[in-house]
């Protein structure tokens, strides 16, 4: 079931939760992220201060699937998304796209692969050239990658793409300043689809759009995925939105994935304290009770990561010796997903156990 394409109501957690009831996609891997890291040095080459924006991340995106990547600002989501498209170079690790090593290919081969991987950025106004018309913006990939020199062919393809994303042919002659935020984001989506990609990275694609039209954009993305067999990496901090869009969810904290698994399993039985805190921040779905609140302390600076579990300074059980000294690996749980926690458990058990801890 899709949300209504018209109307101006706010996208609520209730609407989004009820709207996604289809089975989770199961298919062959399109993208495999293998122990990927990206570290940044602060203050020059001799400094020892390092920001581990992405730190030893492994992830799989199956064909036709939407993987939701969630976490607070500064958790490394956008850096991971850029690495996935080779818009940045890693410190270590690799990314394989259709079994091709993305960081080991020649410039010519990378250019060919660019056609298969596209991105829609967060700010629709900043990502569009204000001096170009919509037709020039959308047709630019056709000129660069397909050498489509015929103006007639380009115009026909632009018209087709605009209609695909819900815009009218007359929008082709408009400039971004003449369009609304939602229309500009539709133009960005049309540009991303111009070369018929297989993977589309959606980096906070609806967070900068007015809430009155978020549902329309989300419906559009869902419809395009089904029609064009697209694979999405959906980067967001909005858990209500990711619950509607995603098949699989990966929770990221300070450069690491701390919990991942099928959407329904993760929402029904989260195991990591950080995931509990995130899910408790959204309104419950119909028939669900309000989750137990876990109040988090202020996050540590990204260039001064704590020893042991990097979440332990904010965790109700974080004063345990094991948490302070040993970094937990990702491990499978009985709930059907993976979690990086020494004491994975329900929120109720976590809070009850924390209350018994000596202060």
N, C-alpha and C positions, 0 to 999 in steps of 0.2 A: 504494500500500500504506500502511495506517495502522499506527501502533504499537498494541500490545495495550492495550485500555481498562482492563483489570484489572491486578493485580500491583502490586508496590511497588519495582521496580527503579529505579535511578538512570537518568536520561536521559543516554545517552552520545552522543558525537559519531558513533560507528559506527552506532548505531541510527537516529539522526536523518538521517544522510546516506543510508543505505540506504532509508529510508522515503519519500523524495521523488523520484519518477522520472517524474511526469507532465509533459507538455509545458507550456512557459511560456504563460500567457494572452496573447492578442493581441486588443486591442479598442480601442474609441474612448475618448478621454480623459474621465475623470470630474472630475478635479481637475488644474488647471494652476497651478503656482507660478511666478511671473514676477519674477525679480530681487528677491526678498524680503529685507528687512533689518530687524533689530530691535536698536537700540543703547540702552544704559542709561548714564545719567550717574551718576557717583559723587560724593557730597558736595555736591550742590546744583546749581542752574542755571548758576552761574558757573565751575564747575570744568571743566577740560579733560580730565579723566580719563574715558574712555568704555570701556565693555565692549561689544564687538561680538559679542553672543550669537549672532545670525544675520546673515550678511553676504553679500548678493548671491547668494542661493540660488535656483536654478531647478530645477523637478522636475515630472514628470508621473506621475499615477496613472491607469492605465487601468481600465476597468470590469472587475470580477471578478478583479483582480490583487492580489497582496500585494507591497507595496514594503517591504523591510527597511531600516531606517535604523539604522546602527551607528556606534560610536565610543566613545571614552573618556568618563567622567563629565566634564561641563563643556564638551563639544564643541558644545552647542546643540541637541541632539536634541529634548528636551522643549519648549524654547521654540518650535522650528519646528512641533512638533505642535500646540501651543496656538494659534499663529498660523493654522494650517490650519483651525481650527474657529472662528476669530475670538474666542477667549478672551483675546486680547491684541491690541493695535493695533500695526501695523508702523511703523517709521521711514520706510521707502520700499518700493516694489514692490507687488505685488498677488497675490491668489489668486482664481481663477475656478473656481466649482463649477457644472458643467453650463453653462458659458459665462456664468454670472452673476458679476459682480464682487462678491465677498464683502464688500469694504470700501466699496462704493459704494451698497449697498442701504439702504432705509429700515428702521426698527426693526420695522415690521410684516412686511416681506418677510424680514428676518433671522429673525424668530420662526418663519416658515413653514419656512425652510431648516434651522432647528435640528432639525426632525424627521428630516431626511435625514442628519445628521451626529452621531455619538455617540462617546463615549470610555470606555475601561475603564482605570482608573488602576492604578498599581503596587501600592499597599498596600490589600488588600481590606477590612481593618478600619477604616482611616482614611477610606475613601471611602464607608462606609455609616453611616447615622445609628443610633447604638447604642440610641436610645430608640424606634425604630420597629420594627415587625415586618417580616418579609420581604414580606408582602403589601402593607403600606403603602409600603415602599421601591420595589418593582417597579411598583406601580400609580400612583405619583406622576406619572410622565410622562403617563399616560393622563388624569389629572385636569387637568393643566396644559395639555396640547396638544389633547386630544380632547374635553375637557369631559365625560368619561364619569362621570356622576353616579350611575348605578345601581350599587349595591354588588354586585348579582348579576352584572352584566356584568363588572365589574372582577375579581371573584373567579374567574370563568370564564377570563378572559384571563390572569390571574396563574398559574392552574393550568396552562394551556397553555404558558406561557413557562417555568415551572419544569420541566415534563416535557421541554421542548425542550433544556434545558441539563443534564439528567440528575439533577434533584432530584425528590423526591416531593411530592405535594400537601400532606402534613402539615407540610412545611417552611414553609409560608406563615405559620403562627402563631408561628414561632420568632423569636428576636431574634439579631442577629449574634454576640453573646457565647456563644450556645449552639451555634454552628456552627464547623466547622474552617476553616482558611484556604482550602482548596480549595473548600469549599462556599460560603464568602463570595464568592470570586471568581466562582463560577458565578452567584450572585445578581447580582453586578455586571454580568455578561454578559447575564443575563436583562433587567435594567433597561435596558441599552443597546439591546436588540433590541425593546423594548416598542412602539416607534413604526415598526417596519419600516424602519430606515435603509438608505441605500445605501453610506455610508462609516462605518467603525468604526476609530478610532484606538486602538491597543493600546500603551499607554505602559508598557513593562516589565511586561507583564501576567502573566508567570509568574516573575519574578525573586524576588518575595517569598513565593512559594508553596513549600511543602516539596517537595524534589526527588523524593520518592516519588510525587507525583501530577502533576508537570509534564507527563508524557507524556499523561495523561488530558485535561488542559486543552488541550494542543496538538491532540490528536485532535478534541476537541470543536470547537475553533475552525475546524479544517480542514473538518469535517463541516458545520458551520453555513454556512461560506462557499459550499460546493457546493450546499447545499440552498436557501439564501436569496439567492444571487447577490450576495454582499457584496464590497466592496472594502476591503482592510485597509492601513493604515499601521502597520507593526510596528516599534516602537521598542525597541531592545535593545542590550546590550553582549555578549550571548552569541552567538558566531558559529556554534556548533553548532546552536542553536535556529533562527537565521535561515536556515541552510542547509536546514533541514527545511521552514520555513514560506514563505520568500520566492520570488517569481518574479524580481524585480529587486532589486538591492541598491545602496544609496547609502551611501558611507563619508564620515562627517563629521569634520572636524578644526578646532577653534577657529573655529566659526561658518561654515565653508565646506564644500561637498561637494568632496572631492579625487579621488574616483573613483566611477564608477557604471556599471552595466551588468547584463545578464542574469546570474542567479546562477551558472550553470555556467561561463560565460566568465570571470567574475571570480574564482571559486575555482580554475579551471584555469590562468589566466594573469594574475594580478594584476600591475599595472605600477607602482603608486605605492609608495615605500618604507614609508609608513605602513600601507598595506594588507598588504604583506608581513609587517610586524611583528605585525599583528593575527592574520593567518592562521597564523603560525608558533606562536602561543600556544595553539592547540587541537590535540588529538591527531589524527593523520592518519586519513583514511577507509580502509576496506579496499582494499588494492592500491596505496595512496599511500605514498610515502616521506616521512619527516619533513622538513618544510621547513627551509631554512637560517634560523637564528636571527639576528635583527637586534636588538641591544640598544639600547634608546632611552634617551637622557638624560632628565632631569626636564623636564616640559613648562613653557613660560614662562607667566607670569601672563596671564590673559585680558584685562587692561587695559593690558598692555605688549607688544603684538604686535610681533614683529621686522619689520624692513624686508624687502622682497623676498618670497620664499616663506616663509610663516609656519611651515613645517615645517623650514626649513633648520638651525636650531640643534640639531636632534635627528637629522638625516639623515647617513648615512655620506658623502654627497657634498656636504654642506651648506656646505663652506668655499669652494666655487667662487664666483667673482665674480658670475656670472649669477644664481645662487641667492640670494645675499645682497642683490641690488639690484633684481631684476625679479620681480614677482608673476606666476606662470604661470597662464594661462587654461586652462579646461577644453578639451581637444582630443580628437578621435577618435583611436583607436589601431588598429593592425592586429589586436589581440586582440578587437575587436568592441565595445568600450565606450569611455567617456570618462575622461580622467585629467588632473589639474592638476599636471603635473610637467615640468620642462625636459628630464629625462633618463629617460623611462619605459623600464623594462626588467625582466627577470627578476631574482629575488633572487640567483641565482648570479652573474649578470653584475654586479649592483650591488655585491656584496661583493668580487668580484674587482677591480673598478675602484676601489673604496674602498681596498683594500689597496695599490694602486699610487700612491695620492695622496700627495704629500709632506706630512709631518707638521709 
